[in-house]
């Protein structure tokens, strides 16, 4: 009998957000594949989980996937966790899940925290239809193509951004989309969580004079 892949959502900040099912699964599987083992060991230690861990990240995602699939084909159960949130969302876990299906390995997803959904529900903007773009591409040409596509996007738009790139991204969004309504969420579920209901222009003015801190999720209104 082949083993199984468990996609386990972990907290995006507040450790109380982990589910009982994820805790039980992480204790019961044979191996945990983690995006950053140095980061994940803190989580495992906090919950007294002794399961062996191995690294699975953007730079080894294909080669390591074959190794993990071999282990599952031999009968081992593997849990995949990301640095924070749900594996496969803006994360190399999508590759492992796809390759498991090709290899005939059973895959299951244990629901839990995801920054994009947390920010969307917190934003006060329409939630029925949304477009999740994660981080805009680093490549200038690709970035320009995506921003051009977003000009006419009528759904609510969700983007991730690091604090040191926030001002540049807001400038590009203002140029491409005009001055839309937006909610900027920072430090979600953590002690200093904030959600600003603002506009692109106001957010840009604010962060030009105040240094951005913490990982950000930008939720922007779609084109009317």
GROMACS elastic network, one bead per residue, 0.5 to 0.9 nm:
[ bonds ]
;  ai    aj funct       b0    kb
    1    73     6  0.75565   500
    1    74     6  0.75657   500
    1    75     6  0.57678   500
    2    71     6  0.87146   500
    2    72     6  0.56488   500
    2    74     6  0.59820   500
    2    76     6  0.71283   500
    2    77     6  0.82542   500
    2   104     6  0.87731   500
    2   105     6  0.67843   500
    2   106     6  0.81413   500
    3    69     6  0.89373   500
    3    71     6  0.78380   500
    3    73     6  0.61055   500
    3    74     6  0.70532   500
    3    78     6  0.74537   500
    3   105     6  0.71156   500
    3   106     6  0.74724   500
    4    72     6  0.62321   500
    4    73     6  0.85925   500
    4    75     6  0.79787   500
    4    76     6  0.72229   500
    4    78     6  0.63004   500
    4    79     6  0.83533   500
    4   100     6  0.88971   500
    4   105     6  0.61305   500
    4   106     6  0.50828   500
    4   107     6  0.59344   500
    4   108     6  0.77296   500
    5    69     6  0.88979   500
    5    72     6  0.76445   500
    5    77     6  0.62083   500
    5    78     6  0.50661   500
    5    79     6  0.58391   500
    5    80     6  0.72345   500
    5    96     6  0.89563   500
    5    97     6  0.77792   500
    5   100     6  0.77607   500
    5   105     6  0.72860   500
    5   106     6  0.63242   500
    5   108     6  0.63304   500
    5   109     6  0.83776   500
    6    25     6  0.79737   500
    6    26     6  0.89905   500
    6    29     6  0.86475   500
    6    77     6  0.77415   500
    6    78     6  0.61810   500
    6    80     6  0.60892   500
    6    81     6  0.87706   500
    6   106     6  0.87735   500
    6   107     6  0.61298   500
    6   108     6  0.51649   500
    6   109     6  0.58124   500
    6   110     6  0.70098   500
    7    78     6  0.87106   500
    7    79     6  0.59511   500
    7    80     6  0.50216   500
    7    81     6  0.65787   500
    7    86     6  0.75106   500
    7    87     6  0.60029   500
    7    88     6  0.81196   500
    7    93     6  0.80888   500
    7    97     6  0.84151   500
    7   107     6  0.75907   500
    7   108     6  0.62212   500
    7   110     6  0.59263   500
    7   111     6  0.83762   500
    8    22     6  0.59741   500
    8    25     6  0.82132   500
    8    26     6  0.80955   500
    8    79     6  0.64329   500
    8    80     6  0.59122   500
    8    81     6  0.54703   500
    8    82     6  0.81945   500
    8    85     6  0.85567   500
    8    86     6  0.66592   500
    8    87     6  0.67411   500
    8   108     6  0.88141   500
    8   109     6  0.63427   500
    8   110     6  0.51175   500
    8   111     6  0.71051   500
    8   112     6  0.77438   500
    9    12     6  0.89994   500
    9    18     6  0.75316   500
    9    19     6  0.83650   500
    9    22     6  0.72468   500
    9    80     6  0.85734   500
    9    81     6  0.65154   500
    9    82     6  0.75746   500
    9    84     6  0.75470   500
    9    85     6  0.52198   500
    9    87     6  0.63225   500
    9   109     6  0.80745   500
    9   110     6  0.62769   500
    9   111     6  0.59681   500
    9   113     6  0.60158   500
    9   114     6  0.76934   500
   10    13     6  0.89433   500
   10    15     6  0.81565   500
   10    17     6  0.76029   500
   10    18     6  0.56755   500
   10    19     6  0.81340   500
   10    22     6  0.78387   500
   10    43     6  0.87716   500
   10    81     6  0.68413   500
   10    82     6  0.73072   500
   10    83     6  0.78735   500
   10    84     6  0.55950   500
   10    86     6  0.65313   500
   10    87     6  0.85910   500
   10   112     6  0.67106   500
   10   113     6  0.63656   500
   10   114     6  0.85849   500
   11    14     6  0.59197   500
   11    15     6  0.55549   500
   11    16     6  0.75745   500
   11    17     6  0.54628   500
   11    18     6  0.55951   500
   11    83     6  0.87862   500
   11    84     6  0.56345   500
   11    85     6  0.55780   500
   11    86     6  0.85874   500
   11   112     6  0.77025   500
   11   113     6  0.57874   500
   11   114     6  0.81885   500
   11   189     6  0.86101   500
   12    15     6  0.79250   500
   12    17     6  0.81492   500
   12    83     6  0.81205   500
   12    85     6  0.51076   500
   12    86     6  0.88540   500
   12   113     6  0.64320   500
   12   114     6  0.70861   500
   12   115     6  0.67594   500
   12   187     6  0.87745   500
   12   188     6  0.71392   500
   12   189     6  0.69487   500
   12   190     6  0.82385   500
   13    16     6  0.88208   500
   13    17     6  0.81825   500
   13    84     6  0.74942   500
   13    85     6  0.88172   500
   13   187     6  0.75346   500
   13   188     6  0.67117   500
   13   189     6  0.54076   500
   13   190     6  0.51740   500
   13   191     6  0.86844   500
   14    17     6  0.58607   500
   14    18     6  0.83269   500
   14   188     6  0.85056   500
   14   189     6  0.54340   500
   14   190     6  0.56200   500
   14   191     6  0.82481   500
   15    18     6  0.60709   500
   15    43     6  0.79791   500
   15    46     6  0.88750   500
   16    19     6  0.81406   500
   17   112     6  0.76292   500
   17   113     6  0.70295   500
   17   189     6  0.86438   500
   18    21     6  0.85154   500
   18    22     6  0.68120   500
   18    23     6  0.72260   500
   18   112     6  0.69770   500
   18   113     6  0.77372   500
   19    22     6  0.52547   500
   19    23     6  0.63937   500
   19    24     6  0.87510   500
   19   110     6  0.86948   500
   19   111     6  0.83194   500
   19   112     6  0.68386   500
   20    23     6  0.51320   500
   20    24     6  0.62238   500
   20    25     6  0.86123   500
   21    24     6  0.51673   500
   21    25     6  0.60891   500
   21    26     6  0.85901   500
   21   110     6  0.74765   500
   22    25     6  0.50439   500
   22    26     6  0.60315   500
   22    27     6  0.85888   500
   22   110     6  0.66442   500
   22   111     6  0.85397   500
   22   112     6  0.85722   500
   23    26     6  0.52972   500
   23    27     6  0.64111   500
   23    28     6  0.87808   500
   23    47     6  0.77812   500
   23    49     6  0.82020   500
   24    27     6  0.52563   500
   24    28     6  0.62101   500
   24    29     6  0.87898   500
   25    28     6  0.50196   500
   25    29     6  0.59825   500
   25    79     6  0.75457   500
   26    29     6  0.57799   500
   26    30     6  0.86132   500
   26    31     6  0.82821   500
   26    32     6  0.70561   500
   26    44     6  0.85730   500
   26    49     6  0.71143   500
   26    50     6  0.88788   500
   26    51     6  0.70472   500
   26    78     6  0.88386   500
   26    79     6  0.65618   500
   27    30     6  0.83521   500
   27    48     6  0.88668   500
   27    49     6  0.57255   500
   27    50     6  0.70275   500
   27    51     6  0.60373   500
   28    31     6  0.88735   500
   28    51     6  0.77704   500
   28    77     6  0.85614   500
   29    32     6  0.72557   500
   29    51     6  0.72728   500
   29    76     6  0.76715   500
   29    77     6  0.51637   500
   29    78     6  0.58227   500
   29    79     6  0.64923   500
   30    51     6  0.66692   500
   30    52     6  0.71513   500
   30    76     6  0.58666   500
   30    77     6  0.53699   500
   30    78     6  0.60928   500
   30    79     6  0.81624   500
   31    51     6  0.61654   500
   31    52     6  0.53030   500
   31    53     6  0.57483   500
   31    54     6  0.73780   500
   31    76     6  0.76199   500
   31    77     6  0.66734   500
   31    79     6  0.63921   500
   31    80     6  0.87027   500
   32    51     6  0.67922   500
   32    52     6  0.62616   500
   32    54     6  0.62750   500
   32    55     6  0.84289   500
   32    77     6  0.88076   500
   32    78     6  0.57227   500
   32    80     6  0.58642   500
   32    81     6  0.72409   500
   33    36     6  0.89232   500
   33    37     6  0.82462   500
   33    52     6  0.88120   500
   33    53     6  0.58131   500
   33    55     6  0.54975   500
   33    56     6  0.55939   500
   33    57     6  0.89069   500
   33    68     6  0.84595   500
   33    78     6  0.69697   500
   33    79     6  0.60863   500
   33    81     6  0.62851   500
   33    82     6  0.84671   500
   34    37     6  0.55700   500
   34    39     6  0.87451   500
   34    40     6  0.66837   500
   34    53     6  0.68829   500
   34    54     6  0.62025   500
   34    55     6  0.50344   500
   34    56     6  0.54564   500
   34    57     6  0.74318   500
   34    79     6  0.84118   500
   34    80     6  0.60258   500
   34    82     6  0.57679   500
   34    83     6  0.73451   500
   35    39     6  0.84123   500
   35    40     6  0.79315   500
   35    54     6  0.86666   500
   35    55     6  0.57696   500
   35    56     6  0.50140   500
   35    58     6  0.80092   500
   35    80     6  0.83137   500
   35    81     6  0.66801   500
   35    82     6  0.50034   500
   35    83     6  0.58016   500
   35    91     6  0.87820   500
   35    92     6  0.84555   500
   35    93     6  0.88606   500
   36    39     6  0.54022   500
   36    40     6  0.61723   500
   36    41     6  0.86254   500
   36    54     6  0.88596   500
   36    55     6  0.62868   500
   36    56     6  0.75415   500
   36    57     6  0.72635   500
   36    82     6  0.74683   500
   36    83     6  0.62587   500
   37    41     6  0.58275   500
   37    42     6  0.88014   500
   37    53     6  0.70362   500
   37    54     6  0.68866   500
   37    55     6  0.59770   500
   37    56     6  0.87307   500
   37    83     6  0.86744   500
   38    41     6  0.55458   500
   38    42     6  0.73107   500
   39    42     6  0.58867   500
   39    43     6  0.74311   500
   39    83     6  0.67459   500
   40    43     6  0.51692   500
   40    44     6  0.63294   500
   40    45     6  0.85890   500
   40    53     6  0.89443   500
   40    81     6  0.81723   500
   40    82     6  0.81512   500
   40    83     6  0.66841   500
   40    84     6  0.89013   500
   41    45     6  0.58867   500
   41    46     6  0.83777   500
   41    49     6  0.89887   500
   41    53     6  0.84533   500
   42    45     6  0.51766   500
   42    46     6  0.60869   500
   42    47     6  0.88034   500
   43    46     6  0.51492   500
   43    47     6  0.65300   500
   43    48     6  0.85594   500
   43    49     6  0.84537   500
   44    47     6  0.53529   500
   44    48     6  0.58667   500
   44    50     6  0.71549   500
   44    51     6  0.83761   500
   45    49     6  0.60727   500
   45    50     6  0.77482   500
   46    49     6  0.78398   500
   50    53     6  0.88312   500
   55    60     6  0.84687   500
   55    64     6  0.83440   500
   56    59     6  0.82000   500
   56    60     6  0.63803   500
   56    61     6  0.59862   500
   56    64     6  0.65408   500
   56    65     6  0.78526   500
   56    80     6  0.82554   500
   56    81     6  0.89188   500
   56    82     6  0.87780   500
   56    92     6  0.80824   500
   56    93     6  0.83035   500
   57    60     6  0.56830   500
   57    61     6  0.54614   500
   57    64     6  0.86232   500
   57    82     6  0.85623   500
   57    91     6  0.82283   500
   57    92     6  0.62376   500
   57    93     6  0.81077   500
   58    61     6  0.53152   500
   58    62     6  0.86010   500
   58    91     6  0.76537   500
   58    92     6  0.55281   500
   58    93     6  0.88151   500
   59    62     6  0.82290   500
   60    63     6  0.56936   500
   60    64     6  0.55968   500
   60    65     6  0.79922   500
   61    64     6  0.54733   500
   61    65     6  0.58181   500
   61    66     6  0.88496   500
   61    92     6  0.63630   500
   61    93     6  0.79734   500
   61    95     6  0.70751   500
   61    96     6  0.72695   500
   62    65     6  0.50683   500
   62    66     6  0.66509   500
   62    95     6  0.73723   500
   62    96     6  0.76488   500
   62    99     6  0.88266   500
   63    66     6  0.54895   500
   63    67     6  0.67397   500
   63    68     6  0.89964   500
   64    68     6  0.61745   500
   64    69     6  0.85229   500
   64    96     6  0.88331   500
   65    68     6  0.50755   500
   65    69     6  0.60132   500
   65    70     6  0.85617   500
   65    95     6  0.78881   500
   65    96     6  0.55940   500
   65    99     6  0.73688   500
   65   100     6  0.83688   500
   66    69     6  0.50621   500
   66    70     6  0.62087   500
   66    71     6  0.87367   500
   66    96     6  0.85834   500
   66    99     6  0.81575   500
   67    70     6  0.52087   500
   67    71     6  0.64770   500
   67    72     6  0.88735   500
   68    71     6  0.50757   500
   68    72     6  0.62986   500
   68    73     6  0.86152   500
   68    78     6  0.76781   500
   68    96     6  0.86435   500
   69    72     6  0.50060   500
   69    73     6  0.60126   500
   69    74     6  0.85462   500
   69    96     6  0.84849   500
   69    99     6  0.80909   500
   69   100     6  0.66251   500
   69   103     6  0.75586   500
   69   105     6  0.76502   500
   70    73     6  0.50233   500
   70    74     6  0.62866   500
   70    75     6  0.88869   500
   70    76     6  0.89497   500
   71    74     6  0.51369   500
   71    75     6  0.66634   500
   71    76     6  0.56079   500
   71    77     6  0.80143   500
   71    78     6  0.83261   500
   72    75     6  0.50655   500
   72    77     6  0.59116   500
   72    78     6  0.69775   500
   72   105     6  0.72945   500
   73    76     6  0.72012   500
   73   103     6  0.85910   500
   73   104     6  0.88780   500
   73   105     6  0.72966   500
   80    87     6  0.68848   500
   80    93     6  0.73879   500
   81    84     6  0.77832   500
   81    85     6  0.81840   500
   81    86     6  0.74601   500
   81    87     6  0.58800   500
   81    93     6  0.83204   500
   82    85     6  0.65422   500
   82    86     6  0.67510   500
   82    87     6  0.53332   500
   82    88     6  0.83331   500
   82    91     6  0.74236   500
   82    92     6  0.87727   500
   82    93     6  0.78835   500
   83    86     6  0.89717   500
   83    87     6  0.86760   500
   84    87     6  0.82398   500
   84   113     6  0.81494   500
   84   114     6  0.80627   500
   84   115     6  0.86179   500
   85    89     6  0.80936   500
   85   112     6  0.72370   500
   85   113     6  0.50206   500
   85   115     6  0.65979   500
   86    89     6  0.59917   500
   86    90     6  0.89383   500
   86    91     6  0.84963   500
   86   109     6  0.88412   500
   86   110     6  0.86057   500
   86   111     6  0.74686   500
   86   112     6  0.67374   500
   86   113     6  0.62484   500
   86   114     6  0.54927   500
   86   115     6  0.85319   500
   87    90     6  0.79926   500
   87    91     6  0.61449   500
   87    92     6  0.76714   500
   87    93     6  0.53108   500
   87    94     6  0.73833   500
   87   109     6  0.86970   500
   88    92     6  0.60795   500
   88    95     6  0.78364   500
   88    96     6  0.86178   500
   88    97     6  0.79246   500
   89    92     6  0.81930   500
   89    93     6  0.76978   500
   89    94     6  0.73983   500
   89   114     6  0.79286   500
   89   116     6  0.88590   500
   89   134     6  0.82588   500
   90    93     6  0.85180   500
   90    94     6  0.83547   500
   90   133     6  0.86515   500
   90   134     6  0.60137   500
   90   135     6  0.78670   500
   91    94     6  0.66185   500
   91    95     6  0.86810   500
   92    95     6  0.56564   500
   92    96     6  0.72046   500
   93    96     6  0.51992   500
   93    97     6  0.62584   500
   93    98     6  0.86612   500
   94    97     6  0.52241   500
   94    98     6  0.62159   500
   94    99     6  0.86559   500
   95    98     6  0.52172   500
   95    99     6  0.61539   500
   95   100     6  0.85846   500
   96    99     6  0.51151   500
   96   100     6  0.60640   500
   96   101     6  0.87231   500
   97   100     6  0.51322   500
   97   101     6  0.64645   500
   97   102     6  0.88704   500
   97   105     6  0.89486   500
   97   107     6  0.68227   500
   98   101     6  0.52883   500
   98   102     6  0.64877   500
   98   103     6  0.88380   500
   99   102     6  0.50219   500
   99   103     6  0.62265   500
   99   104     6  0.86667   500
   99   105     6  0.85310   500
  100   103     6  0.50122   500
  100   104     6  0.61275   500
  100   106     6  0.70647   500
  100   107     6  0.71134   500
  101   104     6  0.50811   500
  101   105     6  0.56772   500
  101   106     6  0.69411   500
  101   107     6  0.73746   500
  102   105     6  0.76257   500
  111   114     6  0.89005   500
  113   117     6  0.80750   500
  113   118     6  0.74569   500
  114   117     6  0.56428   500
  114   118     6  0.62108   500
  114   119     6  0.86684   500
  115   118     6  0.50631   500
  115   119     6  0.59916   500
  115   120     6  0.84660   500
  115   160     6  0.88373   500
  115   188     6  0.71772   500
  115   217     6  0.74705   500
  116   119     6  0.53028   500
  116   120     6  0.61344   500
  116   121     6  0.87805   500
  116   132     6  0.74743   500
  116   134     6  0.81000   500
  116   158     6  0.66739   500
  116   159     6  0.78949   500
  116   160     6  0.80108   500
  116   217     6  0.70634   500
  116   218     6  0.89701   500
  116   219     6  0.86945   500
  117   121     6  0.61841   500
  117   122     6  0.84679   500
  118   121     6  0.54896   500
  118   122     6  0.62410   500
  118   123     6  0.86806   500
  118   188     6  0.77062   500
  118   189     6  0.87468   500
  119   123     6  0.59181   500
  119   158     6  0.82647   500
  119   183     6  0.84207   500
  119   184     6  0.83678   500
  119   185     6  0.62955   500
  119   186     6  0.89466   500
  119   188     6  0.76110   500
  119   195     6  0.83679   500
  119   217     6  0.65607   500
  119   218     6  0.79240   500
  119   219     6  0.71270   500
  120   123     6  0.51905   500
  120   124     6  0.76550   500
  120   125     6  0.73270   500
  120   126     6  0.83204   500
  120   127     6  0.65374   500
  120   130     6  0.86007   500
  120   156     6  0.85643   500
  120   158     6  0.74047   500
  120   183     6  0.88357   500
  120   217     6  0.89528   500
  120   218     6  0.89726   500
  120   219     6  0.65426   500
  121   124     6  0.68749   500
  121   125     6  0.80089   500
  121   126     6  0.87999   500
  121   127     6  0.68702   500
  122   125     6  0.82993   500
  122   183     6  0.84541   500
  122   185     6  0.82211   500
  122   195     6  0.75091   500
  123   126     6  0.83639   500
  123   127     6  0.87560   500
  123   182     6  0.78474   500
  123   183     6  0.53764   500
  123   184     6  0.78459   500
  123   185     6  0.78686   500
  123   195     6  0.73184   500
  123   196     6  0.83815   500
  123   197     6  0.71965   500
  123   219     6  0.66327   500
  123   220     6  0.88441   500
  124   127     6  0.82588   500
  124   183     6  0.77371   500
  124   197     6  0.79245   500
  125   156     6  0.71686   500
  125   181     6  0.86205   500
  125   182     6  0.78498   500
  125   183     6  0.78925   500
  125   219     6  0.77639   500
  125   220     6  0.77892   500
  125   221     6  0.66018   500
  126   129     6  0.71698   500
  126   130     6  0.79944   500
  126   155     6  0.81310   500
  126   156     6  0.64241   500
  126   221     6  0.76640   500
  126   222     6  0.89178   500
  127   130     6  0.63949   500
  127   155     6  0.86477   500
  127   156     6  0.70404   500
  128   155     6  0.85064   500
  128   156     6  0.86001   500
  129   154     6  0.86753   500
  129   155     6  0.53724   500
  129   156     6  0.64741   500
  130   154     6  0.84930   500
  130   157     6  0.57744   500
  130   158     6  0.73700   500
  130   222     6  0.84281   500
  131   153     6  0.80864   500
  131   154     6  0.89608   500
  131   155     6  0.60407   500
  131   156     6  0.60831   500
  131   158     6  0.62291   500
  131   159     6  0.89081   500
  132   156     6  0.84714   500
  132   157     6  0.60083   500
  132   159     6  0.64999   500
  133   136     6  0.68054   500
  133   146     6  0.87814   500
  133   157     6  0.72710   500
  133   158     6  0.60306   500
  133   159     6  0.53820   500
  133   160     6  0.76949   500
  134   158     6  0.68543   500
  134   161     6  0.80239   500
  134   217     6  0.87161   500
  135   138     6  0.84116   500
  135   159     6  0.59115   500
  135   161     6  0.59927   500
  135   162     6  0.87084   500
  136   139     6  0.87904   500
  136   142     6  0.84709   500
  136   143     6  0.60419   500
  136   146     6  0.75259   500
  136   147     6  0.84668   500
  136   159     6  0.73646   500
  136   160     6  0.77369   500
  136   161     6  0.80193   500
  136   169     6  0.85550   500
  137   140     6  0.74341   500
  137   141     6  0.87140   500
  137   142     6  0.60525   500
  137   143     6  0.50879   500
  137   144     6  0.88836   500
  137   146     6  0.81259   500
  138   141     6  0.88424   500
  138   142     6  0.76537   500
  138   143     6  0.66902   500
  139   142     6  0.54168   500
  139   143     6  0.60042   500
  139   144     6  0.86373   500
  140   143     6  0.50261   500
  140   144     6  0.61306   500
  140   145     6  0.87240   500
  141   144     6  0.51365   500
  141   145     6  0.63713   500
  141   146     6  0.88364   500
  142   145     6  0.51292   500
  142   146     6  0.63398   500
  142   147     6  0.87106   500
  143   146     6  0.52273   500
  143   147     6  0.61933   500
  143   148     6  0.85499   500
  144   147     6  0.51744   500
  144   148     6  0.60787   500
  144   149     6  0.86624   500
  144   176     6  0.89716   500
  145   148     6  0.50995   500
  145   149     6  0.63205   500
  145   150     6  0.87699   500
  146   149     6  0.50605   500
  146   150     6  0.62372   500
  146   151     6  0.88566   500
  147   150     6  0.50079   500
  147   151     6  0.64382   500
  147   172     6  0.80529   500
  147   173     6  0.73342   500
  147   176     6  0.62483   500
  147   177     6  0.80141   500
  148   151     6  0.53927   500
  148   152     6  0.78821   500
  148   176     6  0.68112   500
  148   177     6  0.86469   500
  149   152     6  0.63118   500
  149   153     6  0.68757   500
  150   154     6  0.84435   500
  150   157     6  0.81140   500
  150   176     6  0.80402   500
  150   177     6  0.74567   500
  150   222     6  0.84207   500
  150   223     6  0.87212   500
  151   154     6  0.86245   500
  151   176     6  0.62270   500
  151   177     6  0.52847   500
  151   178     6  0.86918   500
  151   222     6  0.85447   500
  151   223     6  0.72492   500
  152   177     6  0.83938   500
  152   222     6  0.78210   500
  152   223     6  0.59618   500
  152   224     6  0.89758   500
  153   156     6  0.78763   500
  153   157     6  0.78086   500
  153   222     6  0.56540   500
  153   223     6  0.58000   500
  153   224     6  0.89996   500
  154   157     6  0.84805   500
  154   221     6  0.78299   500
  154   224     6  0.63407   500
  155   220     6  0.89415   500
  155   221     6  0.71245   500
  155   223     6  0.72812   500
  156   219     6  0.69244   500
  156   220     6  0.57719   500
  156   223     6  0.84016   500
  157   218     6  0.79071   500
  157   219     6  0.56418   500
  157   220     6  0.50190   500
  157   221     6  0.63633   500
  157   222     6  0.63651   500
  158   217     6  0.69732   500
  158   218     6  0.56776   500
  158   220     6  0.64632   500
  159   216     6  0.83808   500
  159   217     6  0.57295   500
  159   218     6  0.50498   500
  159   219     6  0.65502   500
  159   220     6  0.83011   500
  160   215     6  0.77615   500
  160   216     6  0.59167   500
  160   218     6  0.62392   500
  160   219     6  0.89560   500
  161   164     6  0.84853   500
  161   165     6  0.67565   500
  161   166     6  0.61067   500
  161   169     6  0.79241   500
  161   215     6  0.64522   500
  161   216     6  0.52310   500
  161   217     6  0.63076   500
  161   218     6  0.75375   500
  162   165     6  0.56129   500
  162   166     6  0.62207   500
  162   212     6  0.88632   500
  162   213     6  0.84964   500
  162   214     6  0.73028   500
  162   215     6  0.52038   500
  162   216     6  0.61497   500
  162   217     6  0.88382   500
  163   166     6  0.51260   500
  163   167     6  0.80856   500
  163   211     6  0.81657   500
  163   212     6  0.51612   500
  163   213     6  0.54449   500
  163   214     6  0.59748   500
  163   215     6  0.59688   500
  163   216     6  0.67091   500
  164   167     6  0.75587   500
  164   168     6  0.85856   500
  164   211     6  0.84937   500
  164   212     6  0.70423   500
  164   213     6  0.80565   500
  165   168     6  0.55619   500
  165   169     6  0.62684   500
  165   170     6  0.87780   500
  166   169     6  0.51707   500
  166   170     6  0.61315   500
  166   171     6  0.86325   500
  166   204     6  0.86155   500
  166   207     6  0.80387   500
  166   212     6  0.72450   500
  166   216     6  0.80187   500
  167   170     6  0.51299   500
  167   171     6  0.61977   500
  167   172     6  0.87134   500
  167   203     6  0.87155   500
  167   204     6  0.62111   500
  167   205     6  0.89716   500
  167   207     6  0.64679   500
  167   208     6  0.66582   500
  167   212     6  0.83139   500
  168   171     6  0.51406   500
  168   172     6  0.63489   500
  168   173     6  0.87004   500
  168   204     6  0.88972   500
  169   172     6  0.50814   500
  169   173     6  0.61018   500
  169   174     6  0.85744   500
  170   174     6  0.60704   500
  170   175     6  0.85615   500
  170   200     6  0.64849   500
  170   201     6  0.79817   500
  170   203     6  0.76554   500
  170   204     6  0.59038   500
  171   174     6  0.52130   500
  171   175     6  0.62733   500
  171   176     6  0.86864   500
  171   200     6  0.83142   500
  171   201     6  0.83586   500
  171   204     6  0.68991   500
  172   175     6  0.51083   500
  172   176     6  0.60891   500
  172   177     6  0.83607   500
  173   176     6  0.50749   500
  173   177     6  0.55523   500
  173   178     6  0.71555   500
  173   179     6  0.84548   500
  173   200     6  0.74238   500
  174   177     6  0.54131   500
  174   179     6  0.57466   500
  174   180     6  0.78388   500
  174   200     6  0.60960   500
  174   201     6  0.67645   500
  174   204     6  0.86070   500
  175   178     6  0.58039   500
  175   179     6  0.84545   500
  177   180     6  0.69197   500
  177   223     6  0.82640   500
  178   200     6  0.78833   500
  178   201     6  0.85054   500
  179   199     6  0.62830   500
  179   200     6  0.53922   500
  179   201     6  0.58531   500
  179   202     6  0.87886   500
  180   198     6  0.87803   500
  180   199     6  0.55649   500
  180   200     6  0.57870   500
  180   201     6  0.80539   500
  180   220     6  0.68252   500
  180   221     6  0.62856   500
  180   222     6  0.80660   500
  180   223     6  0.83084   500
  181   197     6  0.77067   500
  181   198     6  0.60303   500
  181   200     6  0.65144   500
  181   219     6  0.87158   500
  181   220     6  0.61183   500
  181   221     6  0.56367   500
  181   222     6  0.88192   500
  182   196     6  0.81115   500
  182   197     6  0.61003   500
  182   198     6  0.54361   500
  182   199     6  0.51017   500
  182   200     6  0.63325   500
  182   203     6  0.86098   500
  182   218     6  0.70020   500
  182   219     6  0.54888   500
  182   221     6  0.60188   500
  183   195     6  0.63707   500
  183   196     6  0.52757   500
  183   198     6  0.58391   500
  183   199     6  0.75461   500
  183   200     6  0.88706   500
  183   217     6  0.83602   500
  183   218     6  0.61297   500
  183   219     6  0.51909   500
  183   220     6  0.65576   500
  183   221     6  0.87621   500
  184   194     6  0.79966   500
  184   195     6  0.55252   500
  184   196     6  0.51311   500
  184   197     6  0.67139   500
  184   198     6  0.75582   500
  184   203     6  0.79758   500
  184   216     6  0.68645   500
  184   217     6  0.59991   500
  184   219     6  0.63126   500
  184   220     6  0.84973   500
  185   188     6  0.66999   500
  185   193     6  0.74660   500
  185   194     6  0.57318   500
  185   196     6  0.65148   500
  185   197     6  0.88695   500
  185   215     6  0.84694   500
  185   216     6  0.56525   500
  185   217     6  0.50998   500
  185   218     6  0.63587   500
  185   219     6  0.79029   500
  186   189     6  0.89777   500
  186   190     6  0.88874   500
  186   192     6  0.80123   500
  186   193     6  0.56784   500
  186   194     6  0.52997   500
  186   195     6  0.64406   500
  186   196     6  0.87306   500
  186   213     6  0.78807   500
  186   214     6  0.59697   500
  186   215     6  0.58637   500
  186   217     6  0.64913   500
  186   218     6  0.88569   500
  187   190     6  0.54957   500
  187   191     6  0.77248   500
  187   192     6  0.62048   500
  187   194     6  0.67456   500
  187   213     6  0.84944   500
  187   214     6  0.55834   500
  187   215     6  0.60436   500
  187   216     6  0.69927   500
  187   217     6  0.89218   500
  188   191     6  0.84664   500
  188   192     6  0.80286   500
  188   193     6  0.50536   500
  188   194     6  0.72409   500
  188   195     6  0.85275   500
  188   215     6  0.83635   500
  188   216     6  0.83417   500
  188   217     6  0.86178   500
  189   192     6  0.81774   500
  189   193     6  0.60172   500
  190   193     6  0.53441   500
  196   203     6  0.84040   500
  198   201     6  0.83200   500
  198   202     6  0.62833   500
  198   203     6  0.64147   500
  199   202     6  0.52288   500
  199   203     6  0.60670   500
  199   204     6  0.84781   500
  199   220     6  0.85465   500
  200   203     6  0.52350   500
  200   204     6  0.61103   500
  200   205     6  0.87117   500
  200   220     6  0.83386   500
  201   204     6  0.51003   500
  201   205     6  0.62347   500
  201   206     6  0.86209   500
  202   205     6  0.51446   500
  202   206     6  0.61311   500
  202   207     6  0.86967   500
  203   206     6  0.50665   500
  203   207     6  0.61664   500
  203   208     6  0.85106   500
  204   207     6  0.53636   500
  204   208     6  0.60701   500
  204   209     6  0.88935   500
  205   208     6  0.53185   500
  205   209     6  0.68471   500
  205   210     6  0.87743   500
  206   209     6  0.56724   500
  206   210     6  0.60310   500
  206   211     6  0.88205   500
  207   211     6  0.58985   500
  207   212     6  0.60537   500
  208   211     6  0.71008   500
  208   212     6  0.86435   500
  212   215     6  0.89052   500
  212   216     6  0.88847   500
  213   216     6  0.83001   500
  221   224     6  0.82969   500
